[in-house]
Each structure stands twice: as structure tokens, then as C-alpha cells.
Amino acid sequence: MPAIDVPVRRFSVVSQRPFDEVVRRLTATIGRPDQKTFHDAVASAATVVELEGVVRQAVGSSDLMEFVRFDSGDVLR
């Protein structure tokens, strides 16, 4: 299987607020589309412009989208 480079941007948040509050507030801005609906819309997009529209509708105000979330403690158990 060939390797694929994926560009990633990392950012840091410096705040006087408690960590849990920063995480809660950031999490509130992340889009969480219904995965079946999102998948169906992506699959039915006929052009790049249509695909971009589907993705644009799914991201939150932070321009981020969550596809899946795992509890690392559960995964490691």
C-alpha cells in the first residue's frame, strides 16, 4: 500500500480559563453530521463543487468536523 502524505495544521490555545471549559467551548463549535446522511450526500455529489458544498454544510463554526470519537481508556481495555 503506498504512503499518502496528509498535511495537518496544529494549533495551540493559551487561556486563563479552566481546561475543561476550553475543551467544552471548542467542542461546541465542531460539526457532527449524521454519518449516513453525510456519506450518502458525498456519494451522490457529481462534481467537486457539489462535494465542497456537502462538506461546507457539515463543518461547524470552527471549520472542523468530527467523524468519530473514541474513549482511549475503553479502546485500551
NORJO-V996168 format. One record per residue. RES is the residue in one letter. SS is DSSP state (h for helix, s for strand, l for the rest). PSI is psi as a letter, one per 40 degrees, with the letter a starting at -180 (999 if undefined). D_FIRST is the distance of its C-alpha to the first C-alpha in Angstrom with 2 decimals. Layout:
((RES:SS:PSI:D_FIRST) (RES:SS:PSI:D_FIRST))
This chain:
((M:l:h:0.00) (P:l:i:3.80) (A:l:i:6.57) (I:l:h:9.26) (D:l:h:12.84) (V:l:h:15.19) (P:l:h:18.84) (V:l:h:20.98) (R:l:h:24.76) (R:l:i:26.55) (F:l:i:30.24) (S:l:i:33.02) (V:l:h:36.02) (V:l:h:39.32) (S:l:i:41.97) (Q:l:e:45.24) (R:l:i:44.38) (P:l:i:43.32) (F:h:d:39.58) (D:h:d:39.65) (E:h:d:41.34) (V:h:d:38.84) (V:h:d:35.94) (R:h:d:37.95) (R:h:d:38.82) (L:h:d:35.31) (T:h:d:33.92) (A:l:e:36.59) (T:l:e:35.16) (I:l:h:31.60) (G:s:h:30.96) (R:l:g:30.08) (P:l:i:29.73) (D:l:h:30.04) (Q:h:d:26.43) (K:h:d:27.37) (T:h:d:29.50) (F:h:d:26.95) (H:h:d:24.16) (D:h:d:26.71) (A:h:d:27.83) (V:h:d:24.36) (A:h:d:23.70) (S:h:e:27.13) (A:l:h:26.95) (A:l:e:27.48) (T:l:i:27.24) (V:h:d:25.71) (V:h:d:29.22) (E:h:d:29.38) (L:h:d:26.01) (E:h:d:27.28) (G:h:d:30.47) (V:h:d:28.82) (V:h:d:26.99) (R:h:d:30.21) (Q:h:d:32.17) (A:h:d:29.89) (V:l:i:29.86) (G:l:a:32.81) (S:l:e:35.30) (S:l:e:33.06) (D:l:f:30.39) (L:l:i:28.10) (M:s:h:26.75) (E:l:h:25.94) (F:l:d:23.41) (V:l:i:23.86) (R:l:h:25.90) (F:l:i:25.74) (D:l:h:28.56) (S:h:d:26.97) (G:h:d:29.93) (D:h:d:29.28) (V:h:d:25.57) (L:h:d:26.52) (R:l:999:29.35))
